[in-house]
Amino acid sequence: MSLALHDPDLVGDVDPEAEDRDEFHMEELLKEWTDEPPIRHDVYPESDDEENADGSGRFDTHIRRGDGFLYHKQSFFSGVAFKEAVVDYALRTGCNIKQYRYDSDKIGFICVGCDGKKGGAKCEWKVYAAILKSDNMWKIRKFVDTHSCIPNGECEMFKVPHIARLFVDKIRDSPEFYMPAKIEEIIMEQWKISVTRNQCQSARKKALQWIEKEYDDQFARLRDYAAEIVESNKDSRVEVECLTSAEGKDMFNRFYVCFDSLRKTWKESCRPLIGIDGCFLKNKVKGQLLVALGRDANNRIYPIAWGVAKVENTINWVWFIKLLKEDFGLRDGEGFIMISDRQKGLIKAVELELPKIEHRMCVQHIYGNLKKIYGSKTRIKPLLWNLAWSYNEHEYKQHLEKIRCYDTKVYESVMKTNPRSWVRAFQKIGSFCEDVDNNSVESFNGSLNKAREKPFVAMLETIRRMAMVRIAKRSVESHTHTGVCTPYVTKFLAGEHKVASNAKVAPSTNGMYEVRHGGDLHRVDLKAYTCTCIKWQICGIPCEHAYGVILHKKLEPENFVCQWFRTAMWKKNYTDGLFPQRGPKFWPESNGPRVYVPEPPEGEEDKKMTKAEKKRKKGVNESPTKKQPKAKKRIMHCGVCGAADHNSRHHNKDKASISSSQPSQPEPSQGSLTQA
């Protein structure tokens, strides 16, 4: 390109031909210019001293494994990688590829979709790779990319290991969904390849073996997993406790985790209430999952800590509660509430570690125990629950008298359970939690049914993820809520509105109000947030009598709700959540010894849990299927002897058969020994 140079002495003397020439050359350069391709990563960089040996002009770019494309001079790090690439090619094209050569330094494949035996032309497709000493890389040395066959749904090299490799991730996530029939169906739909049910069964079994080996390795690195929790969620507490075996191995004993964000949130914005319970694990590592839950401003569960112990006994409960006491500053328990069932080891542990805590017992478990003894007493349930729901001692005595009149033995059994530990009338004022059962923790354990069937580390990860996602979803819900109080309060007051609107309110000169309802009079003090029924003081939400006064004075009921149920507190519950964690290959190395699965009890080495054993044992008062019980069938009795196992028609026959089947010899007395 030439440029016109202008003499400074010749200002204004411009050569128009030179300018046109310059413009023309600039336009030509712009036409020839092409944009450079986007910068890509994970590709082999090209070098100036490397030339394409076959002269085809095709760049030797790196193709990601799994795309199903092959080409001449393609490189692989191993023969296995080459074989996997051919499998991907077979899946993409649907051709029947078969391996014809496999040596330590050379591998070859041909297409047998059309072998020429039936008169047709033999398919010429062929690929051959070898490793040479000159470059020390596996490369495709020969590639005939021409097919004369039509895919027929067969592929000889698509064997069990390849099927297992394709579905191992899916089986890991949903093992019960990806059964052999489903795997066979997906292979036909996605790749149009026909496989047998036995192949799919074997592939699923092999994938499960790989997954089990993977989880065993994760369990051995349990200390590394604990280090990852602490690194991703600073100031969290994780305890991995092991016992040394006779061989010097670290055998797992107990595990505990408390995330720092959950601990701070509970201390700052949750009521001083903790519900605890245990449930059994359903996998190779046998033991009990111990959980501790709080309650948010919407009166829903808030997980704060969990752990695993081999058995549910006093020693392990003392260990778990001691850690809770240290993490949450419970001291001797004064001013805090704990709700649990009547497990003896748990009760003893609470007495030892938290002697001054308000320990409430679960009425559901008490009712279950009474039902076992008095199964025919159908009115126990309403009588017992009405007793538990008594807000003051007057109601308590009324309902207790009803139980005594109903059955004195039931009354005596109820008194042995210490009703003061599970009746609302004896709850400390200011707790703002009227719970008399541990159903919230039971429901949380129920939500972990599938998680408890997973291997140990996968189970812990599932619980952590559930807590993380739960907080994230409820954070959105709480921060988008516009009311002064939470939806729980709205629902609570809606249930009392009808009674409150019918209440008769009489004002007093001292700022108090007299409320008549149902033949009773109650004294309400709006300034002190009190009512003589005690319900307002226990719940923290206006009772029907106080609500009647609020409606009478046309006030806003939300202004008389305690701070624990305000939307501001709800938002505070879900401001801080859990930080995401990394996968096993990114876990930091703790340099601790491997952790081994404890030996199972003698006689249970090869025993696997059945589906029936994995299910929670239902109590006698619970429906096994959560359905309405069917109507009881009429039981026929014998008209002669009155027994229920036969009728009068078979009375003599059954009696004769029983007498004939028994040998005529004297029956040995109790405590005597007979020798066969």
C-alpha positions as CSV (number, residue, x, y, z in Angstrom):
1,M,0.0,0.0,0.0
2,S,1.4,3.4,-1.0
3,L,0.7,6.6,0.9
4,A,0.8,10.1,-0.5
5,L,3.4,12.2,1.2
6,H,2.6,15.9,1.3
7,D,5.2,18.6,1.3
8,P,4.6,21.0,4.2
9,D,5.4,23.9,1.9
10,L,2.6,22.8,-0.5
11,V,-0.3,23.2,1.9
12,G,-3.6,22.7,0.2
13,D,-2.0,21.0,-2.8
14,V,-3.7,17.5,-2.5
15,D,-3.3,14.7,-5.0
16,P,-6.9,13.3,-5.4
17,E,-5.6,10.2,-7.2
18,A,-3.4,9.3,-4.3
19,E,-6.3,9.6,-1.9
20,D,-8.5,7.4,-4.0
21,R,-5.7,4.9,-4.2
22,D,-5.4,4.8,-0.4
23,E,-9.1,4.3,0.1
24,F,-9.1,1.5,-2.4
25,H,-6.3,-0.3,-0.6
26,M,-8.0,0.1,2.8
27,E,-11.2,-1.4,1.4
28,E,-9.2,-4.4,0.0
29,L,-7.6,-5.0,3.4
30,L,-10.9,-4.9,5.2
31,K,-12.4,-7.5,2.8
32,E,-9.5,-9.8,3.4
33,W,-9.7,-9.5,7.2
34,T,-11.4,-12.3,9.1
35,D,-12.4,-12.4,12.7
36,E,-10.3,-14.7,15.0
37,P,-12.1,-17.7,16.6
38,P,-13.1,-17.5,20.3
39,I,-10.4,-18.4,22.7
40,R,-10.9,-22.0,23.9
41,H,-9.5,-23.8,26.8
42,D,-8.7,-27.5,27.3
43,V,-7.3,-27.9,23.7
44,Y,-3.9,-28.8,22.6
45,P,-2.0,-25.7,21.5
46,E,-0.7,-25.7,17.9
47,S,3.0,-25.3,17.3
48,D,4.7,-23.8,14.2
49,D,7.1,-26.8,13.9
50,E,4.2,-29.3,13.7
51,E,2.8,-30.1,10.3
52,N,0.0,-32.3,9.2
53,A,1.7,-35.4,8.1
54,D,-1.1,-36.8,5.9
55,G,-1.5,-33.5,4.1
56,S,-5.3,-33.6,4.6
57,G,-5.3,-30.1,6.0
58,R,-7.4,-31.2,9.1
59,F,-6.3,-29.7,12.4
60,D,-5.5,-32.3,15.1
61,T,-7.8,-30.6,17.6
62,H,-8.7,-32.3,20.9
63,I,-12.2,-33.7,20.8
64,R,-13.8,-34.2,24.2
65,R,-14.3,-37.9,25.0
66,G,-17.8,-39.0,24.7
67,D,-18.9,-37.1,21.6
68,G,-18.7,-40.3,19.4
69,F,-16.4,-38.9,16.7
70,L,-13.3,-40.7,15.3
71,Y,-10.7,-39.5,12.8
72,H,-7.3,-40.5,11.5
73,K,-4.3,-39.6,13.7
74,Q,-6.5,-39.0,16.7
75,S,-4.5,-39.4,19.9
76,F,-5.4,-41.2,23.1
77,F,-3.6,-41.5,26.4
78,S,-4.3,-45.3,26.7
79,G,-5.8,-48.2,24.9
80,V,-8.8,-48.1,27.2
81,A,-9.5,-44.5,26.2
82,F,-9.5,-45.5,22.6
83,K,-11.9,-48.4,23.2
84,E,-14.3,-46.1,25.1
85,A,-14.2,-43.7,22.1
86,V,-15.1,-46.5,19.8
87,V,-18.0,-47.4,22.1
88,D,-19.2,-43.8,22.0
89,Y,-19.0,-44.0,18.2
90,A,-21.1,-47.1,18.2
91,L,-23.7,-45.5,20.4
92,R,-23.9,-42.4,18.2
93,T,-24.1,-44.3,14.9
94,G,-26.0,-47.5,16.0
95,C,-23.6,-49.6,14.0
96,N,-22.6,-53.2,15.1
97,I,-18.9,-52.7,16.0
98,K,-16.8,-55.7,17.0
99,Q,-13.3,-55.9,18.3
100,Y,-11.0,-58.1,16.1
101,R,-7.6,-57.4,17.7
102,Y,-6.4,-56.6,21.2
103,D,-2.7,-56.7,22.0
104,S,-0.7,-54.7,24.5
105,D,0.3,-52.2,21.8
106,K,-2.4,-52.4,19.1
107,I,-6.2,-52.6,19.1
108,G,-8.6,-52.9,16.1
109,F,-12.3,-52.8,15.4
110,I,-14.5,-53.7,12.4
111,C,-18.2,-53.4,11.6
112,V,-20.1,-56.7,11.4
113,G,-23.5,-55.1,10.6
114,C,-23.2,-56.7,7.1
115,D,-20.7,-59.7,7.1
116,G,-21.4,-60.7,3.5
117,K,-22.6,-64.2,4.3
118,K,-26.1,-63.6,3.0
119,G,-24.9,-62.3,-0.4
120,G,-24.6,-58.6,0.5
121,A,-21.3,-56.7,0.4
122,K,-19.2,-56.8,3.5
123,C,-19.0,-53.6,5.5
124,E,-15.6,-52.0,5.0
125,W,-15.6,-49.8,8.1
126,K,-12.5,-50.4,10.1
127,V,-10.4,-48.5,12.8
128,Y,-7.0,-49.5,14.0
129,A,-4.9,-47.8,16.7
130,A,-1.4,-48.6,18.0
131,I,1.2,-47.1,20.2
132,L,4.7,-46.6,18.7
133,K,8.0,-46.0,20.6
134,S,8.6,-42.9,18.5
135,D,5.8,-40.9,19.9
136,N,4.7,-43.1,22.9
137,M,1.0,-42.2,22.3
138,W,-1.9,-44.2,21.2
139,K,-3.0,-43.0,17.7
140,I,-5.5,-44.1,15.1
141,R,-3.1,-45.4,12.4
142,K,-5.8,-46.6,10.0
143,F,-9.4,-45.5,9.7
144,V,-11.9,-46.5,6.9
145,D,-14.9,-44.4,7.7
146,T,-17.3,-46.0,5.2
147,H,-20.4,-48.1,6.1
148,S,-22.3,-50.2,3.7
149,C,-24.6,-51.7,6.4
150,I,-27.8,-50.5,7.9
151,P,-28.0,-50.3,11.8
152,N,-30.1,-53.3,13.0
153,G,-30.1,-52.6,16.8
154,E,-27.2,-54.9,17.6
155,C,-23.8,-54.0,19.0
156,E,-21.4,-56.8,20.0
157,M,-19.0,-54.6,21.9
158,F,-21.8,-53.0,24.0
159,K,-21.3,-55.2,27.0
160,V,-22.1,-55.1,30.7
161,P,-19.3,-52.8,31.8
162,H,-20.3,-50.2,29.2
163,I,-23.9,-50.3,30.3
164,A,-22.8,-50.0,33.9
165,R,-20.6,-47.0,33.1
166,L,-23.4,-45.2,31.3
167,F,-25.9,-45.6,34.2
168,V,-23.7,-45.5,37.3
169,D,-24.4,-41.8,38.0
170,K,-28.2,-42.3,37.5
171,I,-28.2,-45.4,39.7
172,R,-26.3,-43.5,42.4
173,D,-29.0,-40.9,42.5
174,S,-32.1,-43.1,42.1
175,P,-31.2,-46.8,42.7
176,E,-34.8,-47.9,43.0
177,F,-35.9,-46.2,39.8
178,Y,-33.2,-47.5,37.5
179,M,-34.1,-51.2,37.6
180,P,-33.1,-53.6,34.8
181,A,-36.4,-53.2,32.9
182,K,-36.0,-49.4,33.0
183,I,-32.4,-49.5,31.8
184,E,-33.3,-51.8,28.9
185,E,-36.1,-49.4,27.9
186,I,-33.8,-46.3,28.1
187,I,-31.1,-47.9,26.0
188,M,-33.6,-48.8,23.3
189,E,-35.2,-45.3,23.3
190,Q,-32.0,-43.3,23.4
191,W,-29.5,-45.4,21.3
192,K,-31.8,-47.9,19.5
193,I,-29.7,-50.8,20.7
194,S,-31.2,-54.1,21.8
195,V,-29.8,-55.6,25.1
196,T,-31.1,-58.4,27.2
197,R,-32.7,-58.1,30.6
198,N,-29.9,-60.2,32.1
199,Q,-27.3,-57.8,30.7
200,C,-29.1,-54.9,32.4
201,Q,-29.3,-56.8,35.6
202,S,-25.6,-57.6,35.6
203,A,-24.8,-54.0,34.7
204,R,-26.9,-52.6,37.5
205,K,-25.2,-55.0,39.9
206,K,-21.7,-53.9,38.7
207,A,-22.7,-50.2,39.0
208,L,-23.8,-50.8,42.6
209,Q,-20.5,-52.5,43.4
210,W,-18.6,-49.5,42.0
211,I,-20.8,-47.1,44.0
212,E,-20.3,-49.2,47.2
213,K,-16.6,-49.1,46.7
214,E,-16.8,-45.3,46.2
215,Y,-18.8,-44.8,49.4
216,D,-16.4,-47.1,51.3
217,D,-13.5,-44.9,50.3
218,Q,-15.5,-41.8,51.4
219,F,-16.2,-43.4,54.8
220,A,-12.5,-44.1,55.2
221,R,-11.9,-40.4,54.6
222,L,-14.4,-39.3,57.3
223,R,-11.8,-37.1,58.9
224,D,-11.2,-35.4,55.5
225,Y,-15.0,-34.8,55.2
226,A,-15.0,-33.2,58.7
227,A,-12.1,-31.0,57.6
228,E,-14.1,-29.9,54.5
229,I,-17.1,-28.9,56.7
230,V,-14.9,-26.7,58.9
231,E,-13.1,-25.2,55.8
232,S,-16.3,-24.4,53.9
233,N,-18.3,-23.3,57.0
234,K,-15.9,-21.6,59.4
235,D,-16.1,-22.1,63.1
236,S,-18.4,-25.1,62.8
237,R,-17.9,-28.0,65.1
238,V,-17.4,-31.6,63.9
239,E,-16.4,-34.5,66.1
240,V,-15.2,-37.8,64.7
241,E,-14.7,-40.3,67.5
242,C,-13.1,-43.7,66.9
243,L,-12.0,-46.7,68.9
244,T,-8.8,-48.6,68.3
245,S,-9.3,-52.3,67.5
246,A,-7.0,-55.1,68.5
247,E,-5.4,-54.8,65.0
248,G,-4.6,-51.1,65.6
249,K,-7.4,-49.9,63.2
250,D,-9.6,-46.8,63.9
251,M,-13.1,-48.2,64.2
252,F,-15.9,-45.7,63.9
253,N,-17.7,-45.0,67.2
254,R,-19.5,-41.6,67.0
255,F,-20.0,-38.5,64.8
256,Y,-21.4,-35.0,65.6
257,V,-21.8,-31.8,63.5
258,C,-23.1,-28.4,64.4
259,F,-22.8,-25.7,61.8
260,D,-21.8,-22.2,63.1
261,S,-24.6,-20.4,61.2
262,L,-27.3,-22.7,62.6
263,R,-25.8,-22.2,66.1
264,K,-25.8,-18.4,65.9
265,T,-29.3,-18.3,64.4
266,W,-30.7,-20.4,67.2
267,K,-29.1,-18.3,69.9
268,E,-30.1,-15.0,68.3
269,S,-33.6,-15.5,66.9
270,C,-35.1,-18.8,68.0
271,R,-37.1,-19.6,71.1
272,P,-35.1,-21.4,73.9
273,L,-36.6,-24.8,72.8
274,I,-34.8,-27.9,71.7
275,G,-36.5,-31.1,70.5
276,I,-34.3,-34.2,70.4
277,D,-34.9,-37.8,69.2
278,G,-33.1,-40.8,67.7
279,C,-33.8,-43.1,64.8
280,F,-32.0,-46.1,63.4
281,L,-29.8,-46.2,60.3
282,K,-30.6,-48.6,57.4
283,N,-27.3,-49.2,55.7
284,K,-23.9,-51.0,56.3
285,V,-23.0,-48.7,59.2
286,K,-25.5,-49.6,61.9
287,G,-26.4,-47.2,64.6
288,Q,-28.7,-44.4,65.6
289,L,-29.1,-40.9,64.1
290,L,-29.5,-38.4,66.9
291,V,-31.0,-35.0,65.9
292,A,-31.7,-31.7,67.7
293,L,-34.2,-29.2,66.3
294,G,-35.3,-25.7,67.2
295,R,-38.4,-23.8,66.1
296,D,-38.6,-20.7,63.8
297,A,-40.9,-17.7,64.0
298,N,-43.5,-19.5,61.8
299,N,-43.4,-22.4,64.3
300,R,-41.7,-24.8,61.9
301,I,-38.7,-27.0,62.6
302,Y,-35.2,-25.6,62.4
303,P,-32.4,-28.2,62.5
304,I,-29.5,-27.1,64.7
305,A,-27.3,-30.2,65.2
306,W,-27.1,-33.9,64.5
307,G,-24.9,-36.9,65.2
308,V,-24.5,-40.6,64.9
309,A,-23.8,-43.2,67.6
310,K,-23.7,-47.0,67.4
311,V,-26.4,-47.5,70.0
312,E,-29.0,-45.4,71.8
313,N,-28.0,-45.6,75.4
314,T,-27.2,-43.4,78.4
315,I,-23.5,-43.0,77.6
316,N,-24.2,-41.8,74.0
317,W,-27.0,-39.5,75.0
318,V,-24.8,-38.0,77.7
319,W,-22.2,-37.4,75.0
320,F,-24.7,-35.8,72.6
321,I,-26.4,-33.6,75.2
322,K,-23.0,-32.5,76.6
323,L,-22.0,-31.3,73.1
324,L,-25.3,-29.5,72.7
325,K,-24.8,-27.8,76.1
326,E,-21.3,-26.6,75.1
327,D,-22.4,-25.3,71.6
328,F,-25.6,-23.6,72.6
329,G,-24.6,-22.3,76.0
330,L,-27.3,-24.2,77.9
331,R,-25.3,-24.2,81.2
332,D,-27.4,-26.2,83.8
333,G,-30.6,-25.8,81.6
334,E,-32.2,-23.0,83.5
335,G,-34.5,-21.0,81.2
336,F,-34.4,-23.6,78.4
337,I,-36.9,-26.3,77.3
338,M,-36.3,-29.7,76.0
339,I,-38.9,-32.1,74.5
340,S,-38.3,-35.8,74.0
341,D,-39.8,-39.2,74.4
342,R,-39.4,-41.3,77.6
343,Q,-36.3,-43.2,76.5
344,K,-34.6,-44.1,79.8
345,G,-31.1,-43.4,78.7
346,L,-32.2,-39.9,77.4
347,I,-34.0,-39.0,80.6
348,K,-31.0,-40.0,82.7
349,A,-28.6,-38.0,80.5
350,V,-30.8,-34.9,80.7
351,E,-30.9,-35.2,84.5
352,L,-27.1,-35.5,84.6
353,E,-26.2,-32.7,82.2
354,L,-29.1,-30.3,82.4
355,P,-30.7,-30.7,85.9
356,K,-32.6,-27.4,85.8
357,I,-34.0,-27.6,82.3
358,E,-37.8,-27.9,81.7
359,H,-37.9,-31.4,80.3
360,R,-41.3,-32.1,78.6
361,M,-42.4,-35.6,77.8
362,C,-44.1,-36.5,74.5
363,V,-47.8,-37.3,75.1
364,Q,-47.9,-39.4,71.9
365,H,-45.5,-41.9,73.4
366,I,-47.3,-41.9,76.8
367,Y,-50.6,-42.7,75.0
368,G,-48.9,-45.5,73.0
369,N,-47.7,-47.1,76.2
370,L,-51.2,-46.8,77.8
371,K,-52.8,-48.3,74.6
372,K,-50.6,-51.4,74.9
373,I,-52.0,-52.0,78.4
374,Y,-55.6,-50.9,77.9
375,G,-56.2,-51.7,74.3
376,S,-60.0,-52.1,74.7
377,K,-60.4,-48.7,76.4
378,T,-61.4,-46.6,73.4
379,R,-61.9,-43.3,75.2
380,I,-58.3,-43.1,76.5
381,K,-57.2,-41.0,73.6
382,P,-59.5,-38.0,73.9
383,L,-59.4,-38.1,77.7
384,L,-55.5,-38.1,77.7
385,W,-55.1,-35.4,75.1
386,N,-57.7,-33.1,76.7
387,L,-55.7,-33.5,79.9
388,A,-52.5,-32.6,78.2
389,W,-54.1,-29.5,76.5
390,S,-55.2,-28.1,79.8
391,Y,-53.9,-24.5,80.1
392,N,-54.6,-24.0,83.8
393,E,-54.9,-26.2,86.9
394,H,-58.6,-25.9,87.1
395,E,-59.0,-27.5,83.6
396,Y,-56.3,-30.0,84.6
397,K,-58.2,-31.2,87.6
398,Q,-61.5,-31.3,85.6
399,H,-60.0,-33.6,82.9
400,L,-58.1,-35.7,85.5
401,E,-61.4,-36.3,87.3
402,K,-63.0,-37.5,84.1
403,I,-60.2,-40.1,83.7
404,R,-60.6,-41.3,87.2
405,C,-64.4,-41.7,86.7
406,Y,-63.8,-43.5,83.4
407,D,-61.4,-46.1,84.9
408,T,-59.4,-46.1,88.1
409,K,-56.7,-48.3,86.7
410,V,-56.1,-46.0,83.8
411,Y,-56.1,-43.1,86.2
412,E,-53.4,-44.7,88.3
413,S,-51.3,-45.4,85.2
414,V,-51.6,-41.8,84.1
415,M,-50.5,-40.5,87.5
416,K,-47.4,-42.7,87.4
417,T,-46.2,-40.9,84.2
418,N,-45.9,-37.6,86.2
419,P,-48.5,-35.4,84.3
420,R,-46.6,-32.3,85.4
421,S,-44.0,-33.1,82.7
422,W,-46.4,-33.1,79.8
423,V,-49.5,-30.9,80.7
424,R,-49.6,-27.3,79.5
425,A,-50.8,-26.1,82.9
426,F,-47.4,-26.7,84.4
427,Q,-45.3,-25.2,81.6
428,K,-43.2,-22.2,82.6
429,I,-44.7,-18.9,81.7
430,G,-42.8,-17.0,79.0
431,S,-41.7,-20.1,77.0
432,F,-44.2,-19.2,74.2
433,C,-44.3,-22.8,73.1
434,E,-47.3,-24.9,74.0
435,D,-46.1,-28.2,72.5
436,V,-46.8,-31.4,74.5
437,D,-45.5,-33.8,71.9
438,N,-42.4,-34.4,69.9
439,N,-44.1,-34.8,66.5
440,S,-42.0,-32.1,64.9
441,V,-38.8,-34.1,65.4
442,E,-40.6,-37.3,64.4
443,S,-41.7,-35.7,61.2
444,F,-38.2,-34.6,60.5
445,N,-36.9,-38.1,61.0
446,G,-39.6,-39.3,58.7
447,S,-38.4,-36.9,56.0
448,L,-35.0,-38.6,56.3
449,N,-36.3,-42.1,55.6
450,K,-34.6,-42.3,52.2
451,A,-31.5,-40.5,53.5
452,R,-31.0,-43.1,56.2
453,E,-30.9,-45.9,53.6
454,K,-27.9,-44.2,51.9
455,P,-24.3,-44.9,52.8
456,F,-22.9,-43.0,55.8
457,V,-21.3,-40.0,54.1
458,A,-24.0,-39.7,51.5
459,M,-26.6,-39.7,54.3
460,L,-24.7,-36.9,56.1
461,E,-24.5,-35.0,52.9
462,T,-28.2,-35.4,52.2
463,I,-29.1,-34.1,55.7
464,R,-26.8,-31.1,55.1
465,R,-28.2,-30.3,51.7
466,M,-31.8,-30.6,53.0
467,A,-30.9,-28.1,55.7
468,M,-29.2,-25.8,53.2
469,V,-32.1,-25.9,50.7
470,R,-34.7,-25.6,53.5
471,I,-33.1,-22.4,54.7
472,A,-32.7,-21.0,51.2
473,K,-36.4,-21.6,50.3
474,R,-37.7,-20.2,53.6
475,S,-35.4,-17.2,53.3
476,V,-37.3,-16.3,50.1
477,E,-40.6,-17.0,51.8
478,S,-39.9,-14.9,54.9
479,H,-38.3,-12.0,53.1
480,T,-41.3,-11.7,50.7
481,H,-43.9,-11.9,53.4
482,T,-45.5,-8.5,54.0
483,G,-47.5,-9.1,57.2
484,V,-46.5,-7.9,60.6
485,C,-46.7,-11.5,62.0
486,T,-46.0,-14.8,60.4
487,P,-48.6,-17.0,58.7
488,Y,-48.7,-19.2,61.8
489,V,-50.2,-16.3,63.8
490,T,-52.8,-15.6,61.1
491,K,-54.0,-19.2,61.1
492,F,-53.9,-19.3,64.9
493,L,-56.1,-16.1,65.2
494,A,-58.4,-17.3,62.5
495,G,-59.3,-20.4,64.6
496,E,-60.2,-18.1,67.5
497,H,-62.1,-15.5,65.6
498,K,-65.5,-17.1,65.9
499,V,-65.3,-17.6,69.7
500,A,-63.8,-14.2,70.2
501,S,-66.5,-12.4,68.2
502,N,-69.2,-14.0,70.4
503,A,-67.5,-13.1,73.7
504,K,-69.2,-10.6,76.0
505,V,-66.7,-7.8,77.0
506,A,-67.2,-5.5,80.0
507,P,-64.6,-2.8,80.7
508,S,-63.2,-1.9,84.1
509,T,-61.9,1.4,85.5
510,N,-58.4,-0.1,86.1
511,G,-57.7,-0.8,82.4
512,M,-58.7,-4.4,82.6
513,Y,-61.6,-6.2,81.0
514,E,-64.0,-8.9,82.1
515,V,-64.9,-11.4,79.4
516,R,-67.8,-13.8,79.6
517,H,-67.7,-16.9,77.4
518,G,-69.3,-20.3,77.8
519,G,-70.6,-19.5,81.3
520,D,-67.1,-18.5,82.6
521,L,-65.6,-15.2,83.4
522,H,-62.0,-14.3,82.6
523,R,-59.9,-11.2,83.5
524,V,-57.9,-9.8,80.6
525,D,-55.1,-7.2,80.9
526,L,-54.0,-5.9,77.5
527,K,-51.1,-3.9,79.1
528,A,-49.6,-6.9,80.8
529,Y,-50.5,-9.4,78.0
530,T,-52.3,-11.7,80.5
531,C,-55.5,-13.6,80.8
532,T,-56.7,-15.8,83.7
533,C,-57.0,-18.8,81.3
534,I,-53.1,-18.6,81.0
535,K,-53.3,-19.5,77.3
536,W,-52.0,-16.1,76.2
537,Q,-49.0,-16.3,78.6
538,I,-48.0,-19.8,77.3
539,C,-48.6,-19.3,73.6
540,G,-47.5,-15.7,73.2
541,I,-50.5,-15.1,70.9
542,P,-53.8,-13.6,72.2
543,C,-56.3,-16.2,73.5
544,E,-59.9,-16.1,72.5
545,H,-60.8,-13.9,75.5
546,A,-58.0,-11.4,74.8
547,Y,-58.9,-11.5,71.1
548,G,-62.5,-10.7,72.0
549,V,-61.4,-7.5,73.8
550,I,-59.1,-6.5,70.9
551,L,-62.1,-6.9,68.5
552,H,-64.3,-4.9,70.9
553,K,-61.9,-2.0,71.0
554,K,-61.1,-2.3,67.3
555,L,-57.4,-2.7,67.8
556,E,-54.9,-4.6,65.7
557,P,-54.3,-8.1,67.1
558,E,-50.8,-8.3,65.6
559,N,-49.7,-5.6,68.1
560,F,-50.4,-8.0,71.0
561,V,-48.3,-10.9,69.7
562,C,-44.9,-11.6,71.3
563,Q,-41.7,-10.8,69.3
564,W,-40.9,-14.5,68.6
565,F,-43.8,-14.7,66.0
566,R,-43.1,-11.4,64.2
567,T,-42.1,-11.3,60.5
568,A,-38.9,-9.4,61.5
569,M,-37.8,-12.3,63.6
570,W,-38.8,-14.7,60.9
571,K,-36.5,-12.9,58.4
572,K,-33.7,-13.0,61.0
573,N,-34.2,-16.8,61.3
574,Y,-33.3,-17.2,57.6
575,T,-30.8,-14.5,56.9
576,D,-27.7,-16.7,57.3
577,G,-27.6,-20.1,55.7
578,L,-25.1,-22.9,55.1
579,F,-22.2,-22.5,52.6
580,P,-22.0,-25.0,49.8
581,Q,-19.4,-27.7,50.0
582,R,-17.0,-29.4,47.6
583,G,-17.0,-33.0,46.4
584,P,-14.7,-35.7,47.7
585,K,-11.8,-35.1,45.3
586,F,-11.5,-31.5,46.7
587,W,-11.6,-32.5,50.4
588,P,-8.5,-31.3,52.3
589,E,-6.3,-34.0,53.6
590,S,-6.4,-34.2,57.4
591,N,-3.5,-36.7,57.5
592,G,-5.5,-38.8,59.9
593,P,-5.7,-42.6,59.7
594,R,-8.4,-44.3,57.7
595,V,-11.7,-44.9,59.5
596,Y,-13.1,-48.4,59.4
597,V,-16.7,-49.7,59.7
598,P,-17.2,-51.3,63.1
599,E,-17.7,-55.1,63.0
600,P,-21.3,-56.1,63.1
601,P,-22.6,-58.3,66.0
602,E,-21.9,-62.0,65.8
603,G,-24.3,-63.8,63.5
604,E,-25.3,-60.7,61.4
605,E,-22.2,-60.5,59.2
606,D,-24.0,-61.3,56.0
607,K,-27.5,-60.2,57.0
608,K,-29.1,-57.5,54.9
609,M,-32.1,-55.5,55.9
610,T,-35.3,-56.2,54.1
611,K,-37.8,-53.5,53.1
612,A,-40.1,-54.5,56.0
613,E,-37.2,-54.2,58.5
614,K,-36.3,-50.7,57.1
615,K,-39.8,-49.4,57.9
616,R,-40.5,-47.9,61.3
617,K,-42.3,-50.2,63.6
618,K,-45.8,-48.8,64.0
619,G,-47.3,-48.5,67.4
620,V,-50.6,-50.3,68.3
621,N,-52.4,-47.0,68.1
622,E,-51.0,-46.1,64.6
623,S,-52.5,-47.1,61.3
624,P,-49.9,-49.1,59.3
625,T,-51.0,-47.6,56.0
626,K,-52.3,-44.2,57.1
627,K,-55.7,-45.2,55.8
628,Q,-59.1,-45.5,57.5
629,P,-59.3,-48.9,59.3
630,K,-61.7,-51.3,57.7
631,A,-64.9,-52.3,59.4
632,K,-64.3,-55.2,61.8
633,K,-65.6,-58.5,60.6
634,R,-67.9,-60.6,62.7
635,I,-66.0,-63.3,64.5
636,M,-67.8,-66.7,64.6
637,H,-67.8,-68.7,67.8
638,C,-68.6,-72.3,68.6
639,G,-72.1,-72.8,69.9
640,V,-71.0,-75.6,72.2
641,C,-67.8,-74.4,73.9
642,G,-67.8,-70.7,72.9
643,A,-64.3,-70.8,71.4
644,A,-63.5,-68.6,68.4
645,D,-61.3,-71.0,66.4
646,H,-64.1,-73.2,65.2
647,N,-67.9,-73.5,65.1
648,S,-70.3,-76.2,66.5
649,R,-70.2,-78.2,63.3
650,H,-66.5,-78.9,63.8
651,H,-66.5,-79.0,67.6
652,N,-66.3,-82.8,68.1
653,K,-64.1,-83.3,65.0
654,D,-61.5,-80.8,66.1
655,K,-61.6,-82.2,69.7
656,A,-61.1,-85.7,68.4
657,S,-58.2,-84.8,66.1
658,I,-56.4,-83.0,68.9
659,S,-56.8,-85.9,71.3
660,S,-55.6,-88.5,68.7
661,S,-52.6,-86.4,67.8
662,Q,-51.3,-86.3,71.4
663,P,-49.4,-89.4,72.7
664,S,-50.9,-91.0,75.8
665,Q,-48.1,-90.3,78.2
666,P,-48.0,-88.3,81.5
667,E,-47.2,-84.6,80.9
668,P,-44.0,-83.6,82.7
669,S,-44.4,-81.2,85.6
670,Q,-43.0,-77.7,85.4
671,G,-39.2,-77.7,86.0
672,S,-38.7,-81.4,85.2
673,L,-36.5,-82.6,82.4
674,T,-37.4,-85.1,79.8
675,Q,-35.0,-87.0,77.6
676,A,-35.8,-87.9,74.0
